[in-house]
Amino acid sequence: MKPIYKLIIVCVCISSVFSCNQKTTKSISSNKQKSVVRSPFKNVNLPIETFVVNPGQDQILTTANGSKIIINKESLVNENGELIKEPVTISLESFMDPAEIMTAGIPMKYSDESTKSSPFQSAGMFDIQATTNSGTKVMINQAHPVSMELATYRTEKGFDNYYLDTMTGKWTKTEADNLHLNLDKEDVKKQLAKLKSKTAFNGNLFVFNFNLLLDEFLNDNYESIYPYIVNKKKKLPSKLLKYGVEAEDIWDYQLVMLNNNEVPAALIVWEKVSKEKFPIWTKNQNAKHQKLDGNLYELSIENPNNKGEIFKTKIRPKMTIKSLFKVDPEKWSSDFAQTLKEIEEQEVTLSKMNDLSRTLQINQFGIYNCDRLYKEPNSYLSNVEFTFPKGKHGFTPDRIFYVSTRDKICIDYEIRKENTLTLCSDPTASLFTVLEGDVLAQVPSEELMKCSNEKLGKQTLTFKSKAKIHSVKDLKKLMGI
């Protein structure tokens, strides 16, 4: 028989902030056995970034997502307040979305004198710790605290910074939110733009008509061109093919301003800004272009067999065909390959960086959260009981997690301790739990939406097994994150 637990469900959002202001130097929280931070998984872990630093030096540590840990040369001290002389290992574990929060098992409810167990909606969390090889406790000099420029994907204001007491589960508000643009990302964007402007080649170059490309390549020499006209299967010059410029076999008779000169569009090498493939029916058709902004144009071609169909795409002039052939393809290829490599590296860096950062002051090592209290005006109480798949060894879960991809929240509930939860009309919300063997079970959103505050009596929700979770990547995929 499936185990049944009675609950009243509530739908809430999480908001967490990281920072702590203490008047005296604090040590690392270390008693893992009593910690309220408890992952529901046995063998699923989050990545931990580590940095080895030399105390006594000002330094900035940059994380994979562009966050920055700023350490003053007098920040790291021992229990007596003396500067540590040996290398210190700084470890950082980040929790930036509901899947990571669930995997970490961090409690996401806030209580104080005026607020009782209100769920958090997080703009980002992290656990920062410090250790030495000798075992010397690493603490933070309160006169020179560590600070974190936390990369965040949330652009809203109204968050505050909090510090978690892992023994009691109590969050303490430490400071107001300090949101600002991630200037490092802006710098990378500028560098990337310069790299892309160094070369005309970016993998999307084309000319309107191949005949004009061939004419220019062969210097309009009729005797050289004629064999290609009478024999369409004649092999093209290998050097011409090395340029890698495509021909779309269309015509555009308009003029374009290029480098302060009026040039026929057909004599220009163009970039496919939209990166769209031209339909087959565009072959041998007349095209028109319209200037949009700067040197960006919209190209349009009407389907002769279907007057209502018009192909439109954005293009940009790069150079004249004549300019293309002034440089040997080997030179273009060499510069292009190096530039492309640099561009690829910069774009990888850019993809990992957030648009915004939030500044937090770290006065003691531990877990910090940039949060706000979740407020859902359409939430309601619903009397619910749950059933779980029967475990092979009598195992039944003791925690469930309410996850909303719309509101980016993860709220955990201990089944045996709590008998009031909240629900709201959220088509992206599901309930999750972890069965034995790290198997994820779910009550999907369509089932959750059937619960109503208008129905009387108990409403039953059944968790169904989804899949074994091997990594947080697996969890994100199943959650749709």
ABEGO torsion letter per residue (X at the ends): XBBBBBBBBBBBBBBBBBEBBBABBBBBBABAAABABBBABAABBBBBBBBBBBBGBBBBBBBAAGBBBBBBAAABBBAAGBBBABBBBBBBBBBABAAAAAAAGBBABBBBAABBGBBBBBAEBBBBBBBBAAGBBBBBBAABBBBBBBBBABABBGBBBBBBBAAAGBBBBABBBBBBBBAAAAAAAAAAAAAAAABABAGABBBABAAAAAAAAAGGBAAAAAAAAABAABBBBAAAAAAGBBBAGBBBABBBBBGGBBBBAAABBBBBAAGBBBBAAABGBBBBBBBABEABBBBBBBBAABAABBBBBBBBBABBAAAAAABBAAAAAAAAAAAAAAAAAAAAAAAABBABBBBBBBABBEBBBBBBBBBBAABBBBBBBBBBBBBAAGBBBABBBBBBAAAGBBBBBBAAABABBBBBBBAABBBBBBBBGGBBBBBBAAAAAABBAABBEBBBBBBBBABBBABAAAAAAAAGX
